[in-house]
Amino acid sequence: LFRALRDSPIERLSCQKCCIQAIEIENVYFPRHLMHLYLSNNNINIDGCHGIAKLLQRKNTALSSLYLTMNKIDDDGAGILADALRNNTSLTTLVLKYNMMTIEG
């Protein structure tokens, strides 16, 4: 899907309730104009967080909002995402409600 959308003008992509566990996208195939990615209500876990972290570490990305509500992201997964955000300058909205994180995450 992402390969097909690489050069498209699509700015919003909703993949909610798609049973996604992980995302592995080579940086060259990530849609250039994608600003809002909705991945809520899936099964994204620590493995999925590793793939998302790679997306968040990309240079020159348009991605400004990422919705990960109601997945299986635990404290370790939250840590992976936090580390990836240290040098990210484009993301302004990250929603992680209703995951498996504790106060530690």
N, CA and C of each residue as an Amber inpcrd file, in Angstrom:
protein
   315
   0.8280000  -1.2000000   0.0000000   0.0000000   0.0000000   0.0000000
   0.8700000   1.2620000   0.0000000   1.8660000   1.2870000   0.8860000
   2.6930000   2.4870000   0.9610000   3.4940000   2.7130000  -0.3160000
   3.9430000   1.6430000  -0.9430000   4.6740000   1.7950000  -2.2070000
   3.7930000   2.4470000  -3.2580000   2.5240000   2.0320000  -3.3020000
   1.5910000   2.5860000  -4.2850000   1.2850000   4.0530000  -4.0070000
   1.3710000   4.4500000  -2.7470000   1.0280000   5.8220000  -2.3610000
   2.2220000   6.7670000  -2.3230000   3.4020000   6.2590000  -2.5860000
   4.6270000   7.0470000  -2.4280000   4.5510000   8.4160000  -3.0820000
   4.1160000   8.4990000  -4.2990000   4.0780000   9.7730000  -5.0200000
   2.6840000  10.3710000  -5.1130000   1.7440000   9.8080000  -4.3790000
   0.3680000  10.3190000  -4.4450000   0.2390000  11.5970000  -3.6110000
  -0.8030000  12.3850000  -3.8750000  -1.0220000  13.6070000  -3.0940000
  -1.7620000  13.3560000  -1.7740000  -2.0020000  12.1080000  -1.4280000
  -2.7610000  11.7820000  -0.2180000  -2.0410000  12.3120000   1.0210000
  -2.7960000  13.0420000   1.8480000  -2.2570000  13.6140000   3.0720000
  -2.7360000  12.8830000   4.3150000  -3.8530000  12.1530000   4.2220000
  -4.4200000  11.4190000   5.3580000  -4.6190000   9.9630000   4.9620000
  -4.2110000   9.0640000   5.8690000  -4.4110000   7.6400000   5.6310000
  -4.9350000   7.0180000   6.9110000  -6.0740000   6.3680000   6.8130000
  -6.6840000   5.7180000   7.9640000  -6.6470000   4.2050000   7.7760000
  -5.9210000   3.5410000   8.6480000  -5.8340000   2.0820000   8.6630000
  -6.2840000   1.6020000  10.0400000  -7.4550000   2.0120000  10.4360000
  -7.9960000   1.6470000  11.7340000  -8.7240000   0.3150000  11.6330000
  -8.6260000  -0.4860000  12.6900000  -9.2710000  -1.7930000  12.7610000
  -8.8570000  -2.7130000  11.6020000  -7.5750000  -2.7230000  11.3040000
  -7.0580000  -3.5420000  10.2080000  -6.2040000  -4.7110000  10.6990000
  -6.1910000  -4.9510000  11.9880000  -5.4080000  -6.0480000  12.5920000
  -3.9070000  -5.9210000  12.3370000  -3.4220000  -4.7140000  12.2150000
  -1.9990000  -4.4710000  11.9790000  -1.2230000  -4.7100000  13.2680000
  -0.1380000  -5.4790000  13.1780000   0.7240000  -5.7180000  14.3320000
   2.0330000  -4.9560000  14.2190000   2.5150000  -4.8180000  13.0140000
   3.7940000  -4.1390000  12.7950000   3.7710000  -3.4520000  11.4400000
   4.6240000  -2.4670000  11.3160000   4.7580000  -1.7380000  10.0580000
   6.2210000  -1.7580000   9.6780000   6.5000000  -2.2560000   8.5130000
   7.8700000  -2.2530000   8.0160000   7.8540000  -1.6330000   6.6330000
   8.3080000  -0.4060000   6.5850000   8.3060000   0.3470000   5.3300000
   9.7080000   0.8840000   5.1000000  10.2290000   0.6150000   3.9450000
  11.5070000   1.2200000   3.5980000  11.2660000   2.7140000   3.4280000
  12.1650000   3.5110000   3.9400000  11.9830000   4.9640000   3.9100000
  11.6890000   5.5150000   2.5250000  12.2560000   4.9130000   1.5000000
  12.0400000   5.4350000   0.1490000  10.6070000   5.2360000  -0.3240000
   9.8530000   4.3600000   0.3440000   8.4810000   4.0920000  -0.0750000
   7.4320000   4.8090000   0.7650000   7.8380000   5.5030000   1.8150000
   6.8570000   6.1890000   2.6370000   6.2450000   7.3410000   1.8420000
   4.9230000   7.4660000   1.8400000   4.2690000   8.5280000   1.0620000
   4.8020000   9.9210000   1.4200000   5.2660000  10.6290000   0.4310000
   5.9330000  11.9150000   0.6360000   5.0380000  12.9850000   1.2370000
   3.7580000  12.9550000   0.8950000   2.8450000  14.0160000   1.3130000
   1.9880000  13.6320000   2.5090000   2.1800000  12.4380000   3.0350000
   1.3480000  11.9520000   4.1300000   1.6160000  12.7500000   5.4020000
   0.5750000  13.4100000   5.9020000   0.6880000  14.2330000   7.1020000
   0.0090000  13.6070000   8.3160000  -1.0390000  12.8300000   8.0970000
  -1.8320000  12.2800000   9.1960000  -2.0100000  10.7800000   8.9860000
  -1.5310000  10.0040000   9.9410000  -1.6070000   8.5450000   9.8510000
  -2.3940000   8.0090000  11.0480000  -3.5030000   7.3430000  10.7480000
  -4.3990000   6.8130000  11.7650000  -4.2350000   5.2900000  11.8340000
  -3.6570000   4.8040000  12.9360000  -3.4250000   3.3720000  13.1170000
  -4.1050000   2.8660000  14.3930000  -5.1540000   3.5120000  14.7960000
  -5.8680000   3.1340000  16.0150000  -6.6060000   1.8190000  15.8510000
  -6.8920000   1.1890000  16.9840000  -7.6680000  -0.0550000  17.0230000
  -7.0220000  -1.1740000  16.2160000  -5.7390000  -1.3480000  16.3930000
  -5.0080000  -2.4380000  15.7610000  -4.3480000  -3.2740000  16.8490000
  -3.3480000  -4.0230000  16.5030000  -2.6220000  -4.8670000  17.4620000
  -1.1460000  -4.5010000  17.5180000  -0.8380000  -3.2310000  17.3440000
   0.5510000  -2.7870000  17.3120000   1.1770000  -2.9740000  18.6920000
   2.3040000  -3.6800000  18.7130000   2.9940000  -3.9870000  19.9570000
   4.4300000  -3.4740000  19.8710000   5.3250000  -4.0270000  20.6750000
   6.7110000  -3.5550000  20.6830000   7.3770000  -3.7200000  19.3150000
   7.0760000  -4.8010000  18.6110000   7.6300000  -4.9780000  17.2630000
   7.1430000  -3.8750000  16.3360000   5.8860000  -3.5470000  16.4340000
   5.3220000  -2.4640000  15.6280000   5.9410000  -1.1250000  15.9780000
   6.2690000  -0.9310000  17.2520000   6.8910000   0.3210000  17.6810000
   8.2630000   0.5050000  17.0480000   8.9910000  -0.5850000  16.8350000
  10.2980000  -0.4960000  16.1620000  10.1210000   0.0440000  14.7360000
   9.1250000  -0.4520000  14.0170000   8.8710000   0.0280000  12.6600000
   8.4090000   1.4720000  12.6410000   7.5410000   1.8320000  13.5720000
   7.0640000   3.2150000  13.6530000   8.2110000   4.1460000  14.0140000
   9.1030000   3.6800000  14.8750000  10.2680000   4.4890000  15.2580000
  11.1070000   4.8490000  14.0340000  11.2640000   3.9070000  13.1260000
  12.0270000   4.1960000  11.9020000  11.3570000   5.2970000  11.0930000
  10.0280000   5.2750000  11.0500000   9.3040000   6.3290000  10.3340000
   9.5080000   7.6800000  11.0050000   9.4860000   7.6860000  12.3290000
   9.6290000   8.9320000  13.0730000  11.0320000   9.5120000  12.9700000
  11.9980000   8.6900000  12.6380000  13.3790000   9.1440000  12.5350000
  13.7430000   9.5990000  11.1270000  12.8070000   9.4930000  10.2070000
  13.0810000   9.9080000   8.8210000  13.3490000  11.4020000   8.7390000
  14.2160000  11.7730000   7.8560000  14.4610000  13.1820000   7.5710000
  13.4490000  13.6430000   6.5230000  13.1220000  14.9030000   6.5310000
  12.2380000  15.5140000   5.5270000  10.8800000  14.8230000   5.4110000
  10.2700000  14.4970000   6.5270000   8.9500000  13.8890000   6.4930000
   7.8710000  14.9410000   6.6850000   6.7240000  14.7150000   6.0940000
   5.5850000  15.6120000   6.2580000   4.6860000  15.1560000   7.4090000
   4.9390000  13.9870000   7.9570000   4.0680000  13.4060000   8.9780000
   4.0010000  14.3040000  10.2140000   2.7890000  14.8360000  10.4820000
   2.6240000  15.7340000  11.6260000   1.7290000  15.1450000  12.7070000
   0.9210000  14.1420000  12.3780000   0.0890000  13.5280000  13.4170000
   0.0220000  12.0180000  13.2300000   0.0800000  11.3380000  14.3750000
   0.0900000   9.8820000  14.4010000  -0.8480000   9.4280000  15.5110000
  -1.8400000   8.6380000  15.1410000  -2.8560000   8.1780000  16.0770000
  -2.6920000   6.6790000  16.3100000  -2.3550000   6.3210000  17.5470000
  -2.0910000   4.9270000  17.9110000  -2.9930000   4.4640000  19.0570000
  -4.1650000   5.0230000  19.1560000  -5.1070000   4.6800000  20.2170000
  -5.5260000   3.2130000  20.1230000  -5.7210000   2.5740000  21.2760000
  -6.2300000   1.2070000  21.3880000  -5.4030000   0.1850000  20.6130000
  -4.1290000   0.1340000  20.9560000  -3.2380000  -0.8880000  20.4290000
  -2.6860000  -1.6790000  21.6110000  -1.5700000  -2.3200000  21.4350000
  -0.9550000  -3.1230000  22.5010000   0.4300000  -2.5800000  22.8490000
   0.5300000  -1.2740000  22.8920000   1.8040000  -0.6240000  23.1700000
   2.0070000  -0.5720000  24.6830000   3.1050000  -1.1840000  25.1420000
   3.4050000  -1.2180000  26.5700000   4.5090000  -0.2010000  26.8910000
   5.0360000  -0.2540000  28.1100000   6.0670000   0.6980000  28.5250000
   7.3030000   0.6440000  27.6400000   7.7250000  -0.5620000  27.2670000
   8.8930000  -0.6910000  26.3970000   8.6290000  -0.0710000  25.0290000
   7.4500000  -0.3050000  24.4920000   7.0820000   0.2830000  23.2120000
   7.0330000   1.8020000  23.2830000   6.5040000   2.3340000  24.3890000
   6.4600000   3.7870000  24.5790000   7.8760000   4.3570000  24.6380000
   8.7950000   3.6250000  25.2600000  10.1840000   4.0620000  25.3230000
  10.8290000   4.1220000  23.9490000  10.5210000   3.1460000  23.1290000
  11.0510000   3.1240000  21.7610000  10.5520000   4.3330000  20.9840000
   9.2590000   4.6320000  21.1170000   8.6900000   5.7890000  20.4270000
   9.2930000   7.0920000  20.9590000   9.4570000   7.1840000  22.2700000
  10.0360000   8.3930000  22.8740000  11.4530000   8.6310000  22.3610000
  12.2500000   7.5840000  22.2860000  13.6150000   7.7190000  21.7710000
  13.6140000   8.2020000  20.3200000  12.6690000   7.6810000  19.5460000
  12.5960000   8.0580000  18.1330000  12.1840000   9.5170000  17.9590000
  11.4550000  10.0460000  18.9120000  10.9650000  11.4250000  18.8140000
  11.9970000  12.4700000  19.2100000  13.0950000  12.0500000  19.7670000
  14.1000000  13.0110000  20.2500000  14.5690000  13.9890000  19.1700000
  14.7120000  13.5190000  17.9500000  15.1880000  14.3870000  16.8640000
  14.1300000  14.6530000  15.8050000  12.9030000  14.2530000  16.0680000
  11.8240000  14.4710000  15.1080000  11.3300000  15.9070000  15.2260000
  11.2480000  16.5960000  14.1010000  10.8100000  17.9940000  14.1220000
   9.4650000  18.2170000  13.4410000   8.8610000  17.1690000  12.9030000
   7.6090000  17.3580000  12.1670000   6.3670000  16.9410000  12.9490000
   6.4890000  15.9420000  13.8080000   5.3130000  15.4200000  14.5010000
   4.8450000  16.3960000  15.5830000   3.5930000  16.8250000  15.4720000
   3.0290000  17.7440000  16.4600000   1.9310000  17.0850000  17.2870000
   1.4030000  15.9520000  16.8110000   0.3400000  15.2520000  17.5250000
   0.6480000  13.7650000  17.5610000   0.6610000  13.2080000  18.7660000
   0.8260000  11.7700000  18.9720000  -0.2180000  11.3500000  19.9980000
  -1.1140000  10.4430000  19.6040000  -2.1840000  10.0030000  20.4930000
  -1.9600000   8.5260000  20.8240000  -1.8080000   8.2490000  22.1220000
  -1.5070000   6.8900000  22.6040000  -2.5420000   6.3980000  23.6170000
  -3.7270000   6.9580000  23.6220000  -4.7550000   6.5750000  24.6060000
  -5.0970000   5.0920000  24.5110000  -5.4800000   4.5320000  25.6460000
  -5.9970000   3.1690000  25.7400000  -5.0390000   2.1030000  25.2050000
  -3.7990000   2.1880000  25.6590000  -2.8140000   1.1630000  25.3600000
  -2.4710000   0.4380000  26.6540000  -1.3950000  -0.2880000  26.6670000
  -1.0320000  -1.1060000  27.8250000   0.0760000  -0.4820000  28.6620000
   0.2570000   0.8210000  28.5360000   1.3070000   1.5150000  29.2620000
   0.8930000   1.7870000  30.7060000   1.8980000   1.8520000  31.5520000
   1.6770000   2.2540000  32.9400000   2.2460000   3.6630000  33.0970000
   2.2500000   4.1550000  34.2890000   2.8240000   5.4770000  34.5690000
   4.2960000   5.5170000  34.1950000   4.9590000   4.3730000  34.2000000
   6.3760000   4.2910000  33.8430000   6.5950000   4.5900000  32.3590000
   5.6390000   4.2590000  31.5370000   5.7580000   4.4350000  30.0960000
   5.5400000   5.8630000  29.7090000
